[in-house]
Amino acid sequence: MKRYVMVLGILLAGLLAAGTAGAQSMPLRTPDATILKPGTLRTQVGFDFLQNIDYPLSGLSGDLTSMGVLNMRLGLARRVEVQLQGTVQNFLQVNNKVPAPVTPDLTGTNSTHDVGDFSLWTKILIRKEERRTPAVAFRFGFLMPNTNQARGIGNNATNVYASVILQKHFGKLKAWTNTGLGILQSPNAKFSQNDELLYGGALAYPVMRRLSLVGEVEGRYSSRTLVPALYGTESRAEGRMGLVVSAWGFQWDVAAIAGVYPNDPSTGVTVGISRDLHIFSPHKH
């Protein structure tokens, strides 16, 4: 546990040393088409609490607390950005257990914890927004198998994703969508995968100079019947509604969460903080 506290401390120290942030993506999960300026590293650290979430692969249900929800974005060029996402540690308070393909090895009497899966992404801006047409970006990435399926929270699987982002401003209102394909490894079946639709729609509206209202519905959809061979690849989605506030040189975010599908959390909340750091200057010819 000391090691995770140290990691969080280093990240927060980086936030304190950084410069003021511009617009951010958290607390939303739908990626936008905006590319950070070259040399800018945006570090975002958050905390999530989700109630009544189900994990069919392990048969566990309960309340999930995610400590150190990370989102790090780096502008590499005028049209290229890379991103690292993940969670330092997930804690599940187990409220119910049913027979399942994976027999969980709990770390406590009625609880378990594990590192979250991390993902790497690249986003490329195809065209900028114009007066009548939206900005278009392409984003692709993969999820790494960092979790231990025996802990009952993750799948220990590798997934690949690709999507197209459209973004348009309507006066002060910023709207964007994400549509694509996710190829998810089926953790309970050999040589099997589940190809799913990725989708998301989000809005951001500046209510005041330092205050914005944000909201979204984002997730993945599987058209296949959920059988044991597909456990861990079931449809998942969340609706989020919250606020982003600029204060004291930081950007702070908070949002309420509601699940969409039966295995999603019934309710939840997320809070976070972000700041930008200029780490290099692009080479000029």
Buried (B, 14 or more C-beta within 10 A) or exposed (E): EEEBEEBBEEBBEBBEEBEEBBBBBBBBBBBBBBBBEBBBBBBBBBBBBBBBBBBBBBBBBBBBBBBBBBBBBBBBEEBBBBBBBBBBBBBBBBEEBEEBBBEBEBEEEEBBBBBBBBBBBEBBBEEBBEEEEBBBBBBBBEBBBBBBBBBBBBBBBBBBBBBBBBBBBEEEEBBBBBEBBBBBBBBBBEEEBBEBBBBBBBBBBBEEEEEBBBBBBBBBBBEEEBEEBBBBBBBBBBBBBBBBBBEEEBBBBBBBBBBBBEBBBEEBBBBBBBBBBEEEEEEEE
